[in-house]
Amino acid sequence: MDELINFLQRTLLDGVFSKDEKRTFKLLMQEKLLDTNQLNFLRSKIFELANEKCTPTNYAFIIEWIKTATSALVLPTTQSTSAFFSPGRCLSQRHHTIH
């Protein structure tokens, strides 16, 4: 977690969240496999860091920085599965009597 926070702090220093930094941050996020609580903590840390660095002259950058940083905060995906539902005879008959 410290590595992610330190990385975010560095991206704020020069006032540019470069394409390489964005790509690196997304890769770091994928490697860490954070759970929901950790993601929530990191999200609040992003807003805390932004609040500390926001000035009248850099607010547009800060808003874009928040958007970029939070877009990488996603839960790891698991293998998707498909499920199919059949309403069954009882529900099907009820549907026809209602309409």
C-alpha positions as CSV (number, residue, x, y, z in Angstrom):
1,M,0.0,0.0,0.0
2,D,2.8,2.4,0.8
3,E,4.3,1.8,-2.6
4,L,1.0,3.0,-4.2
5,I,0.7,6.0,-2.0
6,N,4.3,7.0,-2.6
7,F,3.8,6.7,-6.3
8,L,0.7,8.9,-6.2
9,Q,2.6,11.5,-4.2
10,R,5.3,11.6,-6.8
11,T,2.8,12.1,-9.6
12,L,1.6,15.2,-7.8
13,L,5.0,16.8,-7.6
14,D,5.5,18.0,-11.1
15,G,1.8,18.8,-11.9
16,V,1.6,16.2,-14.7
17,F,0.2,12.7,-14.6
18,S,1.9,11.4,-17.7
19,K,0.8,8.5,-19.8
20,D,3.7,6.4,-18.6
21,E,2.7,7.2,-14.9
22,K,-0.9,6.3,-15.6
23,R,0.1,3.0,-17.2
24,T,2.5,2.2,-14.4
25,F,-0.1,3.0,-11.7
26,K,-2.6,0.7,-13.4
27,L,0.0,-2.1,-13.5
28,L,0.8,-1.5,-9.9
29,M,-2.9,-1.7,-9.0
30,Q,-3.2,-5.0,-10.9
31,E,-0.2,-6.5,-9.1
32,K,-1.4,-5.6,-5.6
33,L,-4.8,-7.3,-5.8
34,L,-6.3,-5.0,-3.1
35,D,-9.5,-6.0,-1.3
36,T,-12.5,-3.7,-0.9
37,N,-11.3,-2.1,2.4
38,Q,-7.9,-1.4,1.0
39,L,-9.4,0.1,-2.2
40,N,-11.6,2.3,0.0
41,F,-8.7,3.4,2.1
42,L,-6.7,4.2,-1.1
43,R,-9.6,6.2,-2.5
44,S,-9.8,8.3,0.6
45,K,-6.0,8.8,0.5
46,I,-6.3,10.0,-3.1
47,F,-8.8,12.7,-2.1
48,E,-6.6,13.6,1.0
49,L,-3.5,14.0,-1.2
50,A,-5.5,16.0,-3.8
51,N,-6.9,18.3,-1.0
52,E,-3.4,18.9,0.3
53,K,-2.0,19.9,-3.1
54,C,-5.0,21.8,-4.6
55,T,-4.5,25.5,-5.3
56,P,-6.5,28.1,-7.3
57,T,-3.9,27.6,-10.1
58,N,-3.8,23.8,-10.3
59,Y,-7.4,22.8,-9.5
60,A,-8.0,21.6,-13.1
61,F,-5.0,19.3,-12.9
62,I,-6.1,18.0,-9.5
63,I,-9.5,17.2,-10.8
64,E,-8.1,15.3,-13.7
65,W,-5.5,13.6,-11.4
66,I,-8.3,12.4,-9.1
67,K,-10.2,11.0,-12.1
68,T,-7.2,9.2,-13.4
69,A,-6.1,7.8,-10.0
70,T,-9.6,6.6,-9.0
71,S,-10.3,5.0,-12.4
72,A,-7.6,2.5,-11.6
73,L,-9.3,1.5,-8.3
74,V,-11.1,-1.6,-9.4
75,L,-11.6,-5.0,-7.7
76,P,-9.7,-7.8,-9.3
77,T,-12.0,-9.6,-11.7
78,T,-12.7,-13.3,-11.3
79,Q,-13.4,-15.6,-14.1
80,S,-16.9,-14.8,-15.3
81,T,-19.6,-17.4,-15.5
82,S,-22.9,-17.6,-17.2
83,A,-26.2,-18.4,-15.5
84,F,-29.5,-19.1,-17.2
85,F,-32.9,-18.8,-15.7
86,S,-36.1,-20.5,-16.7
87,P,-39.2,-19.3,-14.9
88,G,-40.6,-22.7,-14.8
89,R,-44.1,-23.8,-15.6
90,C,-45.8,-22.2,-12.6
91,L,-44.4,-18.7,-13.3
92,S,-45.0,-19.1,-17.0
93,Q,-48.7,-19.9,-16.5
94,R,-49.1,-17.1,-14.1
95,H,-47.6,-14.7,-16.5
96,H,-50.1,-15.7,-19.2
97,T,-53.1,-15.3,-16.9
98,I,-52.0,-11.8,-15.8
99,H,-51.7,-10.5,-19.4
